[in-house]
């Protein structure tokens, strides 16, 4: 359509547009550490993005960090059926933890059965799809990670409306926080020895594995839901502080649909501020895709201006 009408066409990456939306609302154009967490957006590397930390301003962006990639299995069914992502992540964990394929398969089927993720037939199909890469796309989607944790904890295995699993996970975490009146055990990502994954990836697989092990031991799902939020917030803050130290940038922008989650937003915002960073958040413009056009418009304005 743009070509037919002779109108310039500017292609704006989804998560970059989220960051620019937050900048526009806060009347800023300077370079920031943009934490863009949502369900799905096409990445510049051909994979599914959604748990991204970008160095961004109105002139462009670079990808500085992301949650650890996992296989998103099931095509269009994945956003509704969080148990598929949970099964995929559990299979990946079992392969890493076990010495041989047979032991990995035994552990995988046992865990899925114990946690009531799915029946044995679906478990076999999910493993086959993962191994053969059938409808399996590398993903760093924070939204799908929330869905997987919700299913793994037995809170919401399958969504009946958009975002249900993530919303129920947040509610479970808030119920625990109200009952306990204090923080949960939490998750410490600092470990002795070298990291098993590249530095630019946040150790979300390790977080998932830790929560899974505790759930298998019978811990309260609501407590684990809270600890997931706290652990993910820790990973985000650690990444932002590291990036700030490397770049000198002292402002972070929190955007994307996952920051409609008030608990995650408050945990990340409070900890970043305590570490001395300025934090930009949404107040009027929605952080989800309802506000993305504002970021696209801002990017288009600067792109058009650079061509004049």
C-alpha positions, 0 to 999 in steps of 0.5 A: 500500500505504501508503495502504491501511494508513494508513502515512505515505509519504515519498519520498526522492530516490535520491542524497540517500539515499546521502548520508544513508546515509554520514552515518548510518554516521558518526553525523553529522547536520550539513550536508555536501558529499555526493558521490553517484556511481553508475549510475542514479537518478531526478532531481528534474528528470525526468532520470537522475542519477548524478554529483551533488554535493549540499548535504545534511543530515537535513532536506533537500538542494540540488543544487550540482554534477554531471558534464556531462549527456550523452544516454543512448541505448538505454533498458535496453540502455545500462547493458550496452552502454557503446559506445552512450554512447561513440557518443553522447558522440563525436557530441556532441563532433564537432558542437561541434568541426566547422563544419558537419553534414557535417564532424561526421558524417564525423569521427563515423564516422571516429572510431567506425571507428578506435576500433572502437566499432561498425559503420557501421550501428549508428553511423548508428542511434545518430546518428539516435536522438540527433538525434531523441531516440529512447530518449535521456534527458539523464543525469549518470550517473557509472556510464555515463560510466565505461562510455563511457570503457571502451568508447572505450578498447577495454577493455570495449565491452559488459558481460556482468555488472553493472558489468563495464566500470567494473570492467575500467576500474579494473583497467586503471588500477591495472595502469598505476599498478603498472607506472609506479610514479608518477602518469600525465600526468593531466588539468588542468581549469583553462583560460584563458578563460571556461568553455564550460559552466555553472560548476555542471557538472564538465567531464567532456565535455572530459575525455572528448574529451581522452582520445579525442584521445590514444587516436586518437594511439595512447596506451596505454589503461591509461595513459589509464584511469589518467588518467581516474580522476585527471582525474575526481578532480581535477574532483570535488575542484575542485567540492568546494573551490569549494562549500566556499569558497562555503558554509563547509562543511568536510566531504565525504561520498563515497558511491554505487556508484562509490566501490566503485572503490578507486582513485577513492576514494583519489584523491578522499579524499587530495586533499580531506584535503590541501585541509583538508576532513574526509572521511566514507566508508563502512566497514561499510555498502556505498556502493552501493544495498545501503546506501541503505535506511539513508539512507531510514530516517534521512530518514524519521525526521526527516520523521516527527519534523517532523510531530509 
